[in-house]
Amino acid sequence: LCKLLALQNDPPPGMTLNEKSVQNSITQWIVDMEGAPGTLYEGEKFQLLFKFSSRYPFDSPQVMFTGDNIPVHPHVYSNGHICLSILTEDWSPALSVQSVCLSIISMLSSCKEKRRPPDNSFYVRTCNKNPKKTKWWYHGKYLTRTRNFEALLD
């Protein structure tokens, strides 16, 4: 509840908590986001879906883009999954929803060319619905990923 109030009272620039989304569930929020001025995404509107497990903040939230407009970006798949290390192995309980939002804004803002990841079609066809069940490997500005096949069995 503290994190919710913090996001409501002090949202990152261009982001607002979708009040309707938290009326239904305290464990699932939608954050409305606008592309930053002076970037490839200026004026575009996106929605981020945050899902919190009972282990939050020790376990990272599941975060993905949702809705009609998924940003075209080298680290964002067309199903909304985001390849960003703080959403998986670089997660820390010290991170807040605001810091996750700022990292995503920064990722979009630094983009020089709108394009999907090279393996987008295959990934979207074969991935688990939960992006946290994908094993991501980060290599500087390039990314590769492997599938967590055990996760496909549950």
SVG drawing of the C-alpha trace seen along z (x, -y; Angstrom):
<svg xmlns="http://www.w3.org/2000/svg" viewBox="-13 -17 41 47">
<polyline fill="none" stroke="black" stroke-width="0.4" points="0.0,0.0 2.9,-2.3 4.3,-1.8 0.9,-2.6 0.6,-5.9 4.2,-6.8 3.4,-6.2 0.1,-8.2 1.7,-11.1 5.1,-11.3 4.8,-9.6 7.8,-9.9 7.3,-12.5 4.9,-11.3 3.4,-8.6 0.3,-8.3 -1.3,-5.5 -4.5,-4.3 -6.9,-4.6 -9.4,-2.2 -6.8,0.6 -6.2,0.5 -9.9,0.5 -10.1,4.1 -6.9,5.5 -4.1,4.2 -1.7,6.8 -2.2,5.6 -1.7,2.0 -1.8,0.3 0.5,-2.7 -0.4,-5.1 2.8,-6.4 3.5,-9.0 6.6,-9.0 9.1,-11.7 9.4,-14.9 12.3,-15.0 12.4,-11.2 11.2,-8.8 8.1,-8.1 7.1,-11.7 3.3,-12.1 2.7,-8.3 0.7,-6.7 1.4,-3.3 0.3,-1.3 2.5,0.8 1.0,3.7 2.6,4.4 1.7,7.7 3.0,8.2 3.4,11.6 3.0,12.1 6.8,12.1 7.1,8.5 9.5,6.6 11.8,9.6 10.5,10.9 10.4,8.5 7.0,7.5 6.0,8.9 6.1,5.8 5.0,5.7 3.4,3.3 -0.3,3.9 -3.1,2.5 -3.4,1.4 -0.1,-0.4 3.1,1.7 6.2,-0.4 8.3,0.7 11.7,1.0 14.7,3.5 14.0,4.6 10.2,4.8 8.5,7.8 5.2,7.3 3.4,9.2 4.5,6.5 7.4,8.4 10.3,6.2 14.0,7.3 15.4,5.2 17.8,6.7 16.2,5.0 13.0,6.9 14.8,10.2 18.3,11.0 19.3,7.4 16.1,6.8 16.7,5.5 14.1,5.0 15.4,1.5 14.0,0.7 10.6,-1.0 7.9,-1.0 9.0,-4.6 12.6,-3.4 11.3,-0.6 9.2,-3.2 12.2,-5.6 14.3,-2.7 11.7,-2.0 11.3,-5.6 15.1,-5.8 15.3,-2.7 12.7,-4.1 14.2,-7.6 17.6,-6.4 16.3,-4.4 17.7,-5.5 15.6,-3.3 12.2,-1.8 12.4,1.9 11.4,5.2 13.9,7.6 15.3,9.9 13.6,13.0 10.3,11.3 8.1,13.7 9.6,16.9 9.6,15.6 6.0,14.4 4.8,17.7 6.7,19.9 7.1,17.9 5.4,18.3 2.7,15.7 4.8,14.6 8.0,12.8 9.7,13.7 9.8,17.3 12.1,16.4 15.9,16.6 17.3,13.4 21.0,12.9 22.3,9.4 25.2,8.5 25.7,4.8 23.3,3.3 22.5,6.7 20.3,9.2 19.8,12.9 17.5,15.1 17.0,18.7 13.8,20.4 13.2,21.8 11.7,25.0 10.8,26.2 8.5,23.2 6.6,24.4 5.6,27.5 3.7,25.9"/>
</svg>
